[in-house]
C-alpha cells in the first residue's frame, strides 16, 4: 500500500451552509466522505436516513451512497474525502 499516494488523494474542505442553501443529494463513487461539525447544527442525510449534527458530531458517508446536509439556521462543517482502497 502506497501511503504517500493515498495521502495525496485525501481532499479536505470546509463548508458554511446557511438555512437558505439547498445542497442536492449526490454521491462520490470512489471516496468515503467524513463530515465533522465545527459550528452550528443541522442534519446529515444519508439516502433515507437523517442524522442530527451538532458541534463535535461526525457523519460518515460510504462511497456510492447518496447524501446531503441541511440546516434550519447555519452549519459549518469540515469534510474529508478519503479514497477507497481496492483490496
Z-matrix of the N, CA and C atoms (Angstrom, degrees):
N
C 1 1.440
C 2 1.529 1 108.59
N 3 1.324 2 116.34 1 128.12
C 4 1.462 3 122.25 2 -178.97
C 5 1.533 4 109.12 3 -91.80
N 6 1.318 5 117.50 4 93.59
C 7 1.463 6 121.93 5 -176.62
C 8 1.523 7 112.82 6 -62.90
N 9 1.309 8 117.49 7 -34.93
C 10 1.467 9 120.00 8 178.70
C 11 1.527 10 110.95 9 -65.43
N 12 1.326 11 117.61 10 -39.76
C 13 1.473 12 121.34 11 177.91
C 14 1.525 13 110.56 12 -64.44
N 15 1.338 14 116.67 13 -40.55
C 16 1.464 15 120.26 14 177.68
C 17 1.520 16 109.67 15 -65.10
N 18 1.319 17 116.99 16 -45.45
C 19 1.465 18 122.15 17 -179.81
C 20 1.534 19 111.23 18 -57.01
N 21 1.314 20 117.13 19 -40.42
C 22 1.467 21 121.58 20 179.54
C 23 1.523 22 112.14 21 -67.07
N 24 1.333 23 117.99 22 -26.33
C 25 1.459 24 121.40 23 -177.40
C 26 1.522 25 113.65 24 -89.47
N 27 1.346 26 118.49 25 -13.62
C 28 1.464 27 120.34 26 177.84
C 29 1.527 28 107.92 27 -68.36
N 30 1.340 29 115.39 28 128.96
C 31 1.465 30 121.56 29 -177.23
C 32 1.527 31 108.30 30 -113.64
N 33 1.330 32 117.66 31 126.09
C 34 1.455 33 123.29 32 -179.76
C 35 1.523 34 109.90 33 -110.37
N 36 1.334 35 115.99 34 132.67
C 37 1.468 36 121.83 35 -179.99
C 38 1.520 37 109.79 36 -133.00
N 39 1.321 38 116.05 37 157.43
C 40 1.463 39 121.96 38 170.01
C 41 1.522 40 106.65 39 -126.93
N 42 1.340 41 115.74 40 128.21
C 43 1.459 42 121.55 41 -177.88
C 44 1.516 43 111.08 42 -118.51
N 45 1.334 44 116.32 43 140.17
C 46 1.464 45 123.31 44 167.68
C 47 1.520 46 105.13 45 -114.21
N 48 1.320 47 116.02 46 116.93
C 49 1.459 48 120.32 47 -179.17
C 50 1.522 49 107.88 48 -116.13
N 51 1.351 50 117.38 49 108.76
C 52 1.466 51 120.32 50 176.02
C 53 1.533 52 110.46 51 -81.44
N 54 1.326 53 116.76 52 168.02
C 55 1.465 54 122.03 53 -176.44
C 56 1.523 55 112.64 54 -58.67
N 57 1.325 56 117.72 55 -32.19
C 58 1.469 57 119.89 56 -175.68
C 59 1.531 58 113.68 57 -86.23
N 60 1.321 59 118.00 58 1.44
C 61 1.465 60 120.74 59 -179.99
C 62 1.523 61 109.59 60 -94.48
N 63 1.320 62 116.25 61 128.45
C 64 1.460 63 120.86 62 175.62
C 65 1.527 64 108.93 63 -103.34
N 66 1.308 65 115.67 64 118.49
C 67 1.462 66 121.33 65 177.67
C 68 1.533 67 106.27 66 -95.14
N 69 1.320 68 118.55 67 113.42
C 70 1.467 69 119.85 68 -177.47
C 71 1.523 70 111.95 69 -67.45
N 72 1.324 71 115.60 70 150.81
C 73 1.461 72 120.21 71 172.89
C 74 1.520 73 108.55 72 -59.79
N 75 1.317 74 116.27 73 136.07
C 76 1.466 75 121.01 74 179.57
C 77 1.522 76 108.46 75 -155.79
N 78 1.329 77 117.13 76 173.18
C 79 1.460 78 120.68 77 178.17
C 80 1.518 79 109.84 78 -143.02
N 81 1.315 80 114.56 79 160.15
C 82 1.464 81 123.13 80 174.13
C 83 1.528 82 105.81 81 -117.78
N 84 1.307 83 116.87 82 119.83
C 85 1.464 84 119.48 83 -173.31
C 86 1.521 85 113.32 84 -78.78
N 87 1.335 86 118.06 85 -25.11
C 88 1.459 87 120.20 86 -173.99
C 89 1.524 88 114.30 87 -118.38
N 90 1.340 89 117.21 88 4.79
C 91 1.465 90 120.55 89 -179.33
C 92 1.525 91 110.49 90 -134.84
N 93 1.334 92 116.11 91 142.21
C 94 1.455 93 121.77 92 164.24
C 95 1.526 94 105.86 93 -81.73
N 96 1.344 95 117.47 94 149.65
C 97 1.462 96 120.52 95 176.60
C 98 1.517 97 108.93 96 -122.63
N 99 1.328 98 115.18 97 131.61
C 100 1.458 99 121.82 98 179.95
C 101 1.530 100 107.26 99 -117.67
N 102 1.335 101 116.00 100 120.98
C 103 1.461 102 121.89 101 176.98
C 104 1.520 103 109.19 102 -102.84
N 105 1.332 104 116.46 103 143.10
C 106 1.455 105 123.14 104 175.28
C 107 1.522 106 107.08 105 -132.51
N 108 1.347 107 116.80 106 122.01
C 109 1.463 108 121.56 107 -177.57
C 110 1.528 109 109.65 108 -79.27
N 111 1.348 110 116.38 109 120.96
C 112 1.459 111 120.48 110 -179.38
C 113 1.539 112 113.33 111 -105.15
N 114 1.366 113 117.26 112 -15.66
C 115 1.464 114 120.52 113 177.44
C 116 1.527 115 108.27 114 -164.68
N 117 1.328 116 116.22 115 144.70
C 118 1.457 117 120.46 116 176.92
C 119 1.520 118 112.12 117 83.61
N 120 1.333 119 115.06 118 -160.98
C 121 1.459 120 121.24 119 -178.53
C 122 1.520 121 108.91 120 -153.95
N 123 1.323 122 115.02 121 157.68
C 124 1.454 123 120.54 122 179.24
C 125 1.512 124 110.79 123 -176.94
N 126 1.318 125 114.79 124 -157.66
C 127 1.453 126 121.40 125 -177.19
C 128 1.521 127 108.99 126 -134.52
N 129 1.328 128 115.97 127 130.26
C 130 1.445 129 121.44 128 170.52
C 131 1.523 130 107.93 129 -90.19
N 132 1.315 131 116.68 130 133.06
C 133 1.458 132 121.00 131 -179.44
C 134 1.521 133 107.67 132 -109.94
N 135 1.324 134 115.78 133 122.82
C 136 1.460 135 122.31 134 178.67
C 137 1.521 136 106.49 135 -122.24
N 138 1.344 137 114.80 136 97.75
C 139 1.462 138 122.87 137 -174.69
C 140 1.526 139 109.06 138 52.44
N 141 1.321 140 120.67 139 -107.35
C 142 1.474 141 123.02 140 -176.91
C 143 1.530 142 113.16 141 -94.52
N 144 1.328 143 117.67 142 -4.10
C 145 1.464 144 121.96 143 -173.89
C 146 1.527 145 111.06 144 -102.70
N 147 1.351 146 116.93 145 145.23
C 148 1.462 147 122.10 146 174.87
C 149 1.525 148 108.92 147 -117.20
N 150 1.340 149 115.84 148 132.42
C 151 1.463 150 122.01 149 -178.02
C 152 1.530 151 108.28 150 -120.10
N 153 1.331 152 116.94 151 119.97
C 154 1.462 153 121.74 152 178.89
C 155 1.528 154 109.92 153 -64.87
N 156 1.332 155 116.38 154 137.51
C 157 1.462 156 121.81 155 179.31
C 158 1.521 157 110.48 156 -126.56
N 159 1.326 158 115.64 157 128.00
C 160 1.460 159 123.42 158 171.92
C 161 1.516 160 107.38 159 -132.29
N 162 1.315 161 117.01 160 173.10
C 163 1.462 162 121.30 161 -178.22
C 164 1.528 163 110.17 162 -51.29
N 165 1.328 164 115.41 163 128.50
C 166 1.453 165 122.30 164 179.20
C 167 1.513 166 114.87 165 92.79
N 168 1.341 167 117.30 166 -10.52
C 169 1.467 168 120.53 167 179.79
C 170 1.523 169 110.92 168 -82.80
N 171 1.335 170 114.99 169 152.65
C 172 1.460 171 121.55 170 175.95
C 173 1.518 172 109.61 171 -119.02
N 174 1.323 173 114.18 172 158.43
C 175 1.455 174 123.36 173 -178.71
C 176 1.524 175 105.70 174 -142.65
N 177 1.330 176 117.31 175 114.90
C 178 1.459 177 121.66 176 -175.63
C 179 1.524 178 109.61 177 -106.71
N 180 1.332 179 115.14 178 128.58
C 181 1.461 180 121.71 179 -179.18
C 182 1.531 181 108.78 180 -117.03
N 183 1.329 182 117.31 181 111.04
C 184 1.468 183 119.34 182 177.22
C 185 1.536 184 111.43 183 -66.49
N 186 1.304 185 116.70 184 150.77
C 187 1.466 186 121.69 185 177.89
C 188 1.525 187 109.53 186 -53.17
N 189 1.327 188 115.28 187 138.92
C 190 1.457 189 121.52 188 176.49
C 191 1.509 190 115.51 189 87.14
N 192 1.344 191 118.85 190 -3.46
C 193 1.466 192 122.00 191 -179.65
C 194 1.528 193 110.47 192 -95.91
N 195 1.333 194 116.22 193 134.47
C 196 1.465 195 121.31 194 176.48
C 197 1.529 196 108.57 195 -69.27
N 198 1.352 197 116.00 196 137.35
C 199 1.464 198 119.38 197 -177.76
C 200 1.523 199 111.42 198 -155.71
N 201 1.327 200 114.67 199 164.86
C 202 1.457 201 123.05 200 178.34
C 203 1.526 202 107.78 201 -163.39
N 204 1.327 203 115.88 202 177.57
C 205 1.471 204 122.85 203 175.13
C 206 1.514 205 107.07 204 -138.72
N 207 1.349 206 116.35 205 141.61
C 208 1.463 207 120.29 206 175.39
C 209 1.524 208 108.84 207 -140.34
N 210 1.329 209 115.27 208 161.89
C 211 1.462 210 120.96 209 179.96
C 212 1.523 211 109.68 210 -150.49
N 213 1.326 212 116.52 211 152.80
C 214 1.462 213 121.69 212 174.54
C 215 1.520 214 111.11 213 -90.94
N 216 1.321 215 117.95 214 -12.65
C 217 1.455 216 122.52 215 -178.13
C 218 1.522 217 108.21 216 -129.45
N 219 1.315 218 117.03 217 -86.86
C 220 1.455 219 122.47 218 172.44
C 221 1.519 220 108.77 219 -162.03
N 222 1.316 221 114.64 220 156.03
C 223 1.455 222 120.68 221 179.19
C 224 1.517 223 108.55 222 -144.07
N 225 1.325 224 115.64 223 141.45
C 226 1.461 225 122.76 224 173.98
C 227 1.522 226 106.95 225 -115.22
N 228 1.314 227 116.25 226 127.92
C 229 1.456 228 122.14 227 -177.29
C 230 1.512 229 110.50 228 -130.74
N 231 1.308 230 115.65 229 145.38
C 232 1.453 231 119.29 230 164.79
C 233 1.526 232 105.21 231 -104.38
N 234 1.321 233 116.08 232 145.84
C 235 1.457 234 121.57 233 -175.66
C 236 1.517 235 109.17 234 -133.12
N 237 1.324 236 114.60 235 138.93
C 238 1.459 237 121.00 236 177.11
C 239 1.516 238 108.56 237 -122.03
N 240 1.319 239 116.90 238 120.31
C 241 1.460 240 121.87 239 173.04
C 242 1.517 241 107.05 240 -95.33
N 243 1.337 242 115.63 241 118.27
C 244 1.454 243 121.80 242 -174.64
C 245 1.526 244 108.29 243 -115.69
N 246 1.335 245 117.85 244 123.34
C 247 1.469 246 118.89 245 -177.77
C 248 1.524 247 111.69 246 -64.79
N 249 1.329 248 115.02 247 140.68
C 250 1.457 249 121.52 248 175.90
C 251 1.519 250 107.56 249 -76.73
N 252 1.317 251 115.91 250 130.49
C 253 1.464 252 121.41 251 -178.19
C 254 1.536 253 107.51 252 -92.22
N 255 1.317 254 114.95 253 123.92
C 256 1.470 255 120.13 254 176.63
C 257 1.519 256 108.32 255 -71.14
N 258 1.314 257 117.39 256 133.11
C 259 1.461 258 122.27 257 -178.07
C 260 1.517 259 110.53 258 -89.08
